[in-house]
Amino acid sequence: MAADCADFCAHTNLYTSCSQCPRACKTNRASGARGFCTENAELRIAVACLHFGEEPLVTVHGGSGTIFLTGCNLRCAFCQNYQISQQGMGRAVSKTEFADMCLRLQDAGAENINLVTGSHHIPALAEGLTEARNRGLTLPICWNSSGYDSPDMLALLDGLVTIYLPDLKTLNGALSKQLCAAEDYGERAKAALQWMIDHNPLKIIEVTKNGETKEKILQGVIIRHLFLPGRFEETAEVLDWLKQHADGKAVISLMSQYTPVPFKDSESELARRKKALTAIENRLVTKDEDADLQDLIDAYDFEYLFYHDLSDDTSWLPDFNRTQPFSNALAKPVWHWKNGFVSE
């Protein structure tokens, strides 16, 4: 059963010596200091939109009500959302304004509320979600994270969040250290994913709109893995773990749309990224790699797996300076950090 707001308010001391994620940087974010995630105790958001580019189970008919939070507890050198995850783009909102966003997305026809990279703000999000529920939010809540989560902190969301959409980037510690600044990523992510699976059995229904029937997830876990060009062995290792621990219990989403990002940053930060990206081949996935990936997933024969078709289209890369960060086909903005709520 979900805790009420008073229960979550009691956990705001988690900002004073922060251990909300596995990094446990112990920063006193309540004093205004910024942790490794680049954030203090203010809940900052960049964009809220109806997103049509997520997995079909999440997007369904109306799109996913996606809220992009500022900051991140990783430093992925290839991050497409680097403007908000690493450069601090976004503005502070109260829990009331956050609840307003959730309700506006619900009114716009969203299938769920999809929280992107919230691992460093669990107490604030729990309070905001509780207020939104008290004001009439009925949509399922989706936790969209890097997988670098703490099971103890995820337990604070139990009963509020029912859909989990984590990454499993790699199980190679040396690779995750170079690419994401987290050598322990694999072990931490496995523990977090196991908690998600154990606490959220799959519940998928069919919904029909305008004569078209689609599947919709109400509860459960969808695990994403992005193939990194030139690192086929990492994907094989991840899929092997997923076959043993997640097959039949969670949905697998294998992505082949790795895209080099045209980063705009300081010379020192660009140099850091360039050095980190030497761990992979920073390019689009080839047709041969795509064929090998399809052979691999055929061999594993997962019970429920999505595979994203190969494409050389890079127009989907977001720019969070724009009120519409994505292409019009991918998203419909509802709120933007510069302008607030977007008029119809």
N, C-alpha and C positions, 0 to 999 in steps of 0.2 A: 504494500500500500504506500502511496506517495506521502511523504512528510509534508506538513503544512509550512507556511512561510516562516513561522517562529522557529521551527526546527532548523531551517536553512540559515536564518539570521544568526543562529548560534555558531555557525561555522565560518563567519566572516573573519575570525581570527586566523584563518588559513592564509590570509594575505600578509600577516605580520612577519611570518618566517616561512616563506612560501615553499610548500612541498606538494603542490597540486598535481604535478606531473613527475615522472620518474627522474627528471633532472634534479629536483629538490635543491634549488639554488639558494634557498634560505633568505632571499632578499625580503626586506620589510617593504613590500609594495604598498601597504596601507599608509606609509609615511610619504609616498610620492616617488620613492625610488623605483627604478624599472628593473625587472628581472631579465634573465636570459631571453625570455619571450618578447622583450622590448616594451613591456606594458607594466603600469602600476595597477592600482585597484580600480581605476575607472574602466567601465565597460565601453569599449569603442567599437564602432561598426562602420563598414565602408559602404555596403550596398545591401538592399533587400529587393528581391525580384522573383517573379515566376520563372523558373529555369526549366527548359525543355531538353537539356542535353545530358541529363542524368540517366541512369539505367531505367528501362521501361517500367519496371515494378515500382519505381519511385515517381517517375514523371506521369505515368498513366494518361489520363485525358487532360487534366487542367494544369499540369506542370507542378514542379516542386517549389514550395515557398521557401526560397533559399536566402539565408542571412549570412553574409560574409563578415566575420569578425577580424579585427585588427590584431596583429601579433601572431606568433607561433613559437612552439617550444623546440622546433628543429630549424636547421639552416640549409635546407635542400638547395644545392647549387643550381638546380634546373627548374626551380619553382616558377610556374606560370603566373602565380598570384603574388609574386615577390613585392609588388607595390604595397600590398596590405600586410603580407606576412612578415616582411623584413624591413620595409621602408617607412612603416608607420602611418600609411594613408588611412584616414577614417576620422571620426569624431566621437566624443563621449556622449552617451545617452543614459537617461535615467531608466530604472526598471519600468516606469510607466510608459515612456516612449518605446521601449523595447516591446512591451505588451501591445501597444498600439500597432506596431509593425506586424506582429503575429496576427492580430485581428484584421488588419487591412489585407494581409495576404489571404486569410481565410475568406474574406468577403470577395476577393478577386478570383476565387475558384481554386486555390491551391489544394493539392492532395495531401500535403503534410507541411510541417515546419522543419526545415533542413538547416541545421546549425553547422557552419563550416569553420573548422579549427577553433574549437572552444575549450580545449584541454587546459588552458591557463586561466579560465574564468568560470569554473564550475559553480562556486557559490552564487555569484551574481546572476548567472544564467538560470540557476534553480529558482532564485527569487523571482526573476522576471517571468519565467514560465508559470510559476505558481500564480502570480497576479493575472497573467493572461487566462489561465484556466478559470480562475475565480470570476473573470469578466466575460466568460462565454466561449473560450477557445476549446474546440472539440477535436481538432485535427491530431493525428499521430505526430510525435516528435521524432526526428531523425538526427542522430549524432554522427556527423561527417568529419572524421578525424584522420590524422596521420597514422593512427595505431599506437603512437607513443603515449599511452595513457596509463594511469594508475588504477588498478581494480578497486582500491579503497575509496578513491574519489568517484569512480563511476557508480559506486553503490549509493552515493548521494542523489543520483539521478534515477535510481531504480523506482519505477512507477510513474515517472514523468516521461522518460525516453523509452520507447518500445522498439524503435528501428535503429540499427547501428550500421554505419557505412564506413568502416575503417579501411585504411591501406595496410598491406603487408608488402613493404617496399623491397626488402632483402633480408636474408638471414646471415649474410656475410658481414662480420663485425668490422673488418678492415675497410670494406666498401662503404658501409654506413657511416663510419668515422670520417672518411674523406668527403663523401657526398653530402652528409646530413649533420655532421658534428655530433654524432651519437653512436659511439662504438657498441653500446649495449642495446641498440635499437631492436635487433632481432629477438633477443630474449624477453625484453619488455613487451614488445608487440605480441608475441605468442601468448604471454600471460594475460594481457588485456583481451585479446580475441577469444581466448578460452573462457574468460569470465562472461563476455558478451554472449557467446553461444550457450553457455550453461544457464544463463538467466533469461534468455529470450528465444524460446522455441519458435520456429517458423510458423507464421500464420499468413497465408496468402488467399485472397478471395478474387472472384471475378466481378467486374463492374461493367455495366453497359450504358453507353451514352450515344445518342443519335444513331442507334442501331449497331454500334461498334463495341464489341466486348474485349476488355483487356484485363490482365491480371494486376492486382494491387497488393503490395505488402503492407500489412498492419502491424506486424511484429516479426522480429527476427534480425538476422545479420546478413549483410552483403559485403563480402570481402574483396577489395580491389587489389589488383597487382598490375603495375605498369612495367611492361618489358623495357629494359634499358638496352639500347643498341649495342651490339657486340658482347653482351653479357648473358648469353643463352643459358649458361650453367646456373646462374642465379635464379632464373625463372624456373628451371627444372627442379631446383632445390625447394623453392617456395611451393610449387605445385605438389611436390612429394609430401611436404608437411600438411598441406591443405587436404590432400587425399586421405591421409591418415586421421586427421583431427576435425575436419569440417565437412567432408562429403556427406550429403544427406541431412546435415544439421544446419548448413548455411548455404547461401548462394555465392558462387564464385564469379567474379567479373575480371576477365583478363583483357587488358588494354594494350593496344599497339600504336597509340597515337602520340608517342614521344615526339616532342617538337622543340627544336632549338629556339630559345627565347631571345629576342633582340633587347637585351638588358640596357637600361639607362641608369648609370650609377657613377660613383666616384672612381677614379683610376685605381685606387687601392682595392676597392671592392670588386671591380671588374677583374683585377689580377687574381684576387682570391678565388673568384668563381672559375676563371680559366684554369687555374691550378687544380681545383677540385674536380673539374669536368674531365681532366685527363684520365680519370678512372673508367670512363665510358667513351664510346664514340658518339660525339655530340652532333647527331644527324637524325634525319628521318629513318624510320624502319624500312628495310628493303623488301622487295617481293619474295626473295628467297627466305629471309627471316620469317616473314608472314607465313609462308608455306610450312616451314619447320615448326612454327608455333601451333599451327592447326593440326599437324601430325602429332605433336606432343599431347594436345588436349584430347585428341581422338584416342590416343593410347591410354590415357588416364580414365576416360569415360566417366566424367563427373555426372552426378545425378541432376544438378541444376547449375549450368554455367552459361554466362554471356561472353561472347567474344566480339570485340569492337572491330569492324571491318577496317582494313588498311585504307588510308587516305593521305594524299599529299596536300590537302587543303589546310592552310595555316590561318585562315581568316578568323577562326574561332578564338584565337589568343585574346585574352581580355585586356582592356585598358580602363582601370578603375578611376581615372580622371574624368571619364565620360559618364554622364547620367545613364546611358545605355552602354555598359562595359563590353557586352558581347554583340554578336550580330543579331539583327531583329528576329531571325528564325530561332535563336537559342534562348532568348530571354525577353521578359517584359518587366521593366523597372517599376518598382513601387516606392522605394525610398533610396536617396543617395546622400552621401555624407556632406556634399556641398550645398544641396538644395532642399533637403528634407523630403517630405512626401511629394510624389510626382502626381501632377494633375492628370486626369483621364484625357 
